[in-house]
Amino acid sequence: MYVLLYLLLCATVAYMGRNRKLGFWGYLFASMLFTPLIGVILLLASDKKVAAAD
């Protein structure tokens, strides 16, 4: 049960970071490697993706 909750928190952090520099997978792996709390701190410290100028 705790593992499922941990993975759900990691996925939530990753979903919130999908439009950031590291993207969904980067925040998912960072949250799983460290903790979801560290993932949120990374999320808040990162910049949004810059759209490519055509």
N, CA, C and O of each residue as an XYZ file, in Angstrom:
216
protein
N       0.822     -1.190      0.000
C       0.000      0.000      0.000
C       0.873      1.265      0.000
O       0.571      2.230     -0.702
N       1.953      1.254      0.788
C       2.842      2.414      0.841
C       3.574      2.622     -0.478
O       3.812      3.757     -0.891
N       3.926      1.536     -1.128
C       4.614      1.637     -2.416
C       3.686      2.263     -3.450
O       4.118      3.097     -4.246
N       2.441      1.876     -3.446
C       1.461      2.434     -4.377
C       1.266      3.926     -4.126
O       1.187      4.707     -5.075
N       1.189      4.325     -2.873
C       1.049      5.740     -2.533
C       2.283      6.524     -2.966
O       2.163      7.631     -3.491
N       3.469      5.956     -2.748
C       4.729      6.595     -3.150
C       4.764      6.804     -4.667
O       5.116      7.885     -5.140
N       4.403      5.777     -5.420
C       4.404      5.874     -6.879
C       3.352      6.862     -7.378
O       3.571      7.556     -8.371
N       2.226      6.924     -6.698
C       1.180      7.882     -7.062
C       1.657      9.313     -6.827
O       1.393     10.196     -7.643
N       2.353      9.545     -5.724
C       2.913     10.874     -5.463
C       3.971     11.237     -6.498
O       4.024     12.375     -6.963
N       4.809     10.277     -6.857
C       5.823     10.514     -7.891
C       5.172     10.848     -9.223
O       5.619     11.757     -9.923
N       4.129     10.127     -9.574
C       3.427     10.385    -10.833
C       2.742     11.747    -10.820
O       2.668     12.411    -11.853
N       2.247     12.166     -9.671
C       1.619     13.483     -9.556
C       2.633     14.596     -9.772
O       2.356     15.565    -10.480
N       3.798     14.460     -9.168
C       4.870     15.441     -9.364
C       5.268     15.475    -10.839
O       5.456     16.550    -11.410
N       5.394     14.312    -11.448
C       5.775     14.231    -12.860
C       4.721     14.889    -13.747
O       5.063     15.575    -14.711
N       3.458     14.688    -13.434
C       2.382     15.288    -14.218
C       2.434     16.816    -14.117
O       2.218     17.515    -15.107
N       2.719     17.326    -12.925
C       2.818     18.777    -12.754
C       4.032     19.340    -13.498
O       4.034     20.512    -13.873
N       5.053     18.525    -13.714
C       6.251     18.994    -14.387
C       6.302     18.708    -15.873
O       7.355     18.860    -16.492
N       5.205     18.302    -16.454
C       5.213     17.918    -17.869
C       5.538     19.073    -18.795
O       6.005     18.839    -19.910
N       5.310     20.311    -18.379
C       5.622     21.478    -19.217
C       6.841     22.232    -18.706
O       7.010     23.417    -18.992
N       7.675     21.556    -17.963
C       8.898     22.160    -17.435
C      10.102     21.604    -18.183
O       9.952     20.749    -19.056
N      11.300     22.088    -17.842
C      12.517     21.700    -18.569
C      12.786     20.202    -18.539
O      13.123     19.624    -19.572
N      12.647     19.564    -17.395
C      12.945     18.128    -17.320
C      11.834     17.270    -17.915
O      12.076     16.123    -18.290
N      10.649     17.796    -18.006
C       9.537     17.055    -18.580
C       8.988     15.986    -17.634
O       9.469     15.820    -16.513
N       7.989     15.280    -18.102
C       7.310     14.265    -17.287
C       8.279     13.205    -16.791
O       8.330     12.919    -15.594
N       9.053     12.617    -17.710
C       9.920     11.500    -17.343
C      11.061     11.933    -16.433
O      11.459     11.178    -15.546
N      11.585     13.113    -16.634
C      12.661     13.609    -15.783
C      12.218     13.784    -14.340
O      12.927     13.398    -13.410
N      11.049     14.363    -14.162
C      10.533     14.547    -12.802
C      10.071     13.237    -12.190
O      10.162     13.057    -10.975
N       9.582     12.332    -12.999
C       9.195     11.024    -12.475
C      10.417     10.290    -11.929
O      10.382      9.774    -10.812
N      11.490     10.242    -12.705
C      12.696      9.546    -12.256
C      13.348     10.260    -11.073
O      13.847      9.605    -10.159
N      13.350     11.586    -11.078
C      13.919     12.331     -9.955
C      13.117     12.077     -8.680
O      13.692     11.902     -7.606
N      11.798     12.057     -8.799
C      10.948     11.803     -7.637
C      11.112     10.380     -7.123
O      11.083     10.148     -5.914
N      11.282      9.440     -8.023
C      11.461      8.051     -7.601
C      12.843      7.841     -6.994
O      12.988      7.089     -6.030
N      13.862      8.499     -7.551
C      15.224      8.333     -7.066
C      15.411      8.985     -5.704
O      16.007      8.386     -4.809
N      14.915     10.188     -5.539
C      15.040     10.901     -4.269
C      13.751     10.698     -3.472
O      13.552      9.635     -2.884
N      12.887     11.691     -3.445
C      11.558     11.570     -2.828
C      10.622     12.500     -3.588
O      11.092     13.401     -4.284
N       9.326     12.308     -3.475
C       8.413     13.261     -4.115
C       8.578     14.687     -3.585
O       8.345     15.645     -4.323
N       8.972     14.842     -2.335
C       9.194     16.181     -1.789
C      10.358     16.866     -2.501
O      10.258     18.047     -2.835
N      11.437     16.166     -2.735
C      12.568     16.721     -3.480
C      12.138     17.005     -4.918
O      12.567     17.995     -5.510
N      11.292     16.143     -5.479
C      10.764     16.372     -6.821
C       9.973     17.663     -6.909
O      10.077     18.387     -7.899
N       9.181     17.960     -5.884
C       8.413     19.210     -5.858
C       9.357     20.404     -5.753
O       9.136     21.428     -6.399
N      10.400     20.278     -4.948
C      11.374     21.366     -4.824
C      12.064     21.609     -6.163
O      12.247     22.758     -6.567
N      12.446     20.539     -6.851
C      13.041     20.688     -8.190
C      12.048     21.334     -9.153
O      12.420     22.180     -9.967
N      10.801     20.934     -9.055
C       9.749     21.472     -9.917
C       9.592     22.972     -9.707
O       9.485     23.728    -10.672
N       9.578     23.398     -8.466
C       9.413     24.815     -8.173
C      10.640     25.633     -8.563
O      10.525     26.824     -8.854
N      11.807     25.007     -8.572
C      13.043     25.711     -8.895
C      13.318     25.761    -10.403
O      14.181     26.520    -10.844
N      12.607     24.978    -11.183
C      12.898     24.900    -12.614
C      12.105     25.933    -13.409
O      11.113     26.488    -12.938
N      12.576     26.166    -14.621
C      11.907     27.075    -15.532
C      10.948     26.298    -16.431
O      11.066     25.084    -16.604
N      10.001     27.033    -16.993
C       9.108     26.419    -17.968
C       9.860     26.225    -19.275
O      10.867     26.885    -19.529
N       9.358     25.310    -20.103
C       9.951     25.095    -21.421
C       9.792     26.346    -22.264
O       8.778     27.041    -22.198
N      10.812     26.613    -23.051
C      10.759     27.742    -23.975
C      10.282     27.189    -25.319
O      10.836     26.224    -25.847
N       9.252     27.819    -25.851
C       8.723     27.388    -27.137
C       9.724     27.729    -28.237
O      10.338     28.796    -28.220
N       9.882     26.820    -29.187
C      10.804     27.040    -30.296
C      10.244     28.119    -31.206
O       9.086     28.051    -31.616
N      11.060     29.110    -31.522
C      10.655     30.178    -32.421
C      10.880     29.732    -33.859
O      11.967     29.277    -34.216
N       9.853     29.867    -34.671
C       9.973     29.461    -36.078
C      10.329     30.617    -36.954
O      10.469     30.453    -38.166
